[in-house]
Amino acid sequence: MSRVMDWDGKTLPDEMRSLPPGRYVVEAVSPASALTADEDAGLEEAISAVNAGEKGLSLDDVRQSIRPLLKR
């Protein structure tokens, strides 16, 4: 179960109090970057094409193409 919380570095957040006892990994979440105008337009174009009945890419093809972008 994932929880996102804001922490002041001092007090225990309510999101942590509600978790059951156990071991947890806590990792900072970097803010999501906004899409560029070209990226946003490309997504809108792709959605429109799929909605119009055009064949889109398979899920495996999409995963393969974005995997390098997700690695840090």
N, C-alpha and C positions, 0 to 999 in steps of 0.2 A: 504494500500500500504506500503510495507516494503522498507526501504532504509538502506543500510549499509554505514557508513561513518567513516573516520578517523578524529579525532578531536584533536587539539593541546591544548585544554583547555582554549583558549583565543578568537580566532576569530570564527565567525559564518561560518560553512562549506556551500559550494554551495548546497549540498544536502538538507540542511534545507531551504535555500532561495527559492528553487523551490516548496516547499510545500504550499498548500493553507492554509489560516488562519484556526485555529481549535485547538483542544486539542490533544496532542500527549503523548505517553509513550516512554521514551528513556531508553534503557537498554543496558548495556555493553555486547558485544558478546565475549565469550571466544574462544580462538583459538581451532579449531577442532584438536582432537588428531589423529595421523596416526594409521591406522590399523596395527595390528601385522602381521607377516608373516603367522601365522596359520589362522587368520581371513580373510586375503586376499585370501589365498588358498581355504578356505571354501566357500567364495563367488564365486570364479572362478569355483569351482566344482559344486555348486548349479546352476549357470548360464548354465554351460555345460549340466547338467542333464535336465534342463527344455528345453533347445534348442534341445536336443535329443528326446524330446517327453515324458519324464518321468513326472509324475504328481507331481507338487510342492505343497507347503502348500497354504492354502487359505489366502487371505489378512487379514481376521479376526484373523486367527491363528498367523500370523506373528505379527500383531499389539499387540495381547495379550502377546506374548512372549517378545517383546521389550519394552512394556510399562514401566515395572519396571526399565529398564536401562535408560530411558529418564527422569525419575523423578529426581529432584534435591533436 
